[in-house]
Amino acid sequence: MNKRVHERYIVEFPARFVGEYEGTGIVYNLGMGGCKIVTEHPLTIGGMVTLYLNVPEQVFAITVRMAIVRWMLKYEFGMEFLGMEEFERERLVQYLQRLAAAAA
């Protein structure tokens, strides 16, 4: 049974995270509720960070003010988005809408 509320899209772009942990990684899937990031930087389940998603064709990264690590598998981490400014949320919605349209 899939517990996800939001559709996920296969992507590949860099991201940076700061907070309890700092580092960079590559986002490999993305939805309104979270993403999977691959990084060599150690994270632990329950760790809180701010994520900067460097999505293609955007001058500035989309900022997820608060994200939590929900699962891990060696270098892969599942991040749940807990808090975003409305402007950033709208930027993410627009980006995901473009991905959905391209997949249709």
C-alpha positions as CSV (number, residue, x, y, z in Angstrom):
1,M,0.0,0.0,0.0
2,N,1.4,3.4,-1.1
3,K,1.2,5.9,1.8
4,R,2.2,8.9,-0.3
5,V,-0.4,11.6,-0.7
6,H,1.4,13.4,-3.5
7,E,2.6,12.2,-6.9
8,R,6.3,11.8,-7.2
9,Y,8.3,12.6,-10.3
10,I,11.7,11.3,-11.4
11,V,14.2,14.1,-11.5
12,E,17.9,14.6,-11.2
13,F,19.3,17.9,-10.0
14,P,21.5,19.1,-7.2
15,A,20.4,20.3,-3.7
16,R,22.1,21.7,-0.7
17,F,21.0,21.2,2.9
18,V,21.8,23.1,6.1
19,G,20.7,22.7,9.8
20,E,21.5,19.8,12.0
21,Y,23.5,18.5,9.0
22,E,25.2,20.4,6.1
23,G,26.1,19.1,2.7
24,T,25.0,18.6,-0.9
25,G,23.4,15.8,-2.8
26,I,21.3,14.9,-5.8
27,V,17.5,14.8,-5.8
28,Y,16.2,11.8,-7.7
29,N,12.5,12.0,-7.1
30,L,10.3,14.9,-6.0
31,G,6.7,15.6,-5.0
32,M,4.9,18.3,-3.0
33,G,5.4,16.2,0.2
34,G,9.1,15.4,-0.1
35,C,11.9,14.0,-2.1
36,K,14.6,11.3,-2.2
37,I,18.2,12.7,-2.0
38,V,21.4,10.8,-2.5
39,T,24.4,12.2,-0.6
40,E,27.6,11.0,0.9
41,H,27.0,13.3,3.9
42,P,25.8,11.4,7.0
43,L,22.2,12.0,7.9
44,T,20.0,10.2,10.5
45,I,16.3,9.5,10.6
46,G,14.6,12.4,12.4
47,G,17.3,14.9,11.4
48,M,15.9,18.4,10.5
49,V,17.3,20.6,7.7
50,T,16.6,23.4,5.3
51,L,16.7,22.2,1.7
52,Y,17.7,24.3,-1.3
53,L,16.4,22.6,-4.4
54,N,18.4,23.7,-7.5
55,V,15.7,22.8,-10.0
56,P,16.5,23.2,-13.7
57,E,15.6,26.5,-15.4
58,Q,15.3,28.4,-12.1
59,V,17.7,31.2,-11.2
60,F,17.3,30.7,-7.5
61,A,16.9,27.5,-5.6
62,I,13.5,26.5,-4.2
63,T,13.7,26.7,-0.4
64,V,12.1,24.1,1.8
65,R,12.4,25.9,5.2
66,M,11.9,22.6,7.2
67,A,12.4,19.1,6.1
68,I,12.9,15.9,8.1
69,V,14.7,12.7,7.3
70,R,12.1,9.9,7.3
71,W,14.1,7.0,6.0
72,M,17.6,6.0,4.9
73,L,19.2,3.3,2.9
74,K,23.0,3.7,2.8
75,Y,23.4,7.0,0.8
76,E,19.7,7.5,0.0
77,F,17.5,9.5,2.2
78,G,13.8,10.2,2.1
79,M,12.9,13.7,3.1
80,E,9.5,14.9,4.1
81,F,8.7,18.6,3.6
82,L,7.3,20.1,6.8
83,G,7.4,23.8,6.1
84,M,7.6,26.1,3.1
85,E,6.9,29.7,2.5
86,E,3.8,30.2,0.3
87,F,5.9,31.7,-2.5
88,E,8.3,28.8,-2.5
89,R,5.4,26.3,-2.4
90,E,3.9,28.0,-5.5
91,R,7.3,27.7,-7.3
92,L,7.4,24.0,-6.5
93,V,3.8,23.5,-7.7
94,Q,4.7,25.2,-11.0
95,Y,7.8,23.1,-11.5
96,L,5.9,19.9,-10.8
97,Q,3.1,21.0,-13.2
98,R,5.7,21.4,-15.9
99,L,7.0,17.9,-15.2
100,A,3.4,16.4,-15.3
101,A,2.7,18.2,-18.6
102,A,6.0,16.9,-20.1
103,A,5.1,13.3,-19.0
104,A,1.6,13.5,-20.5
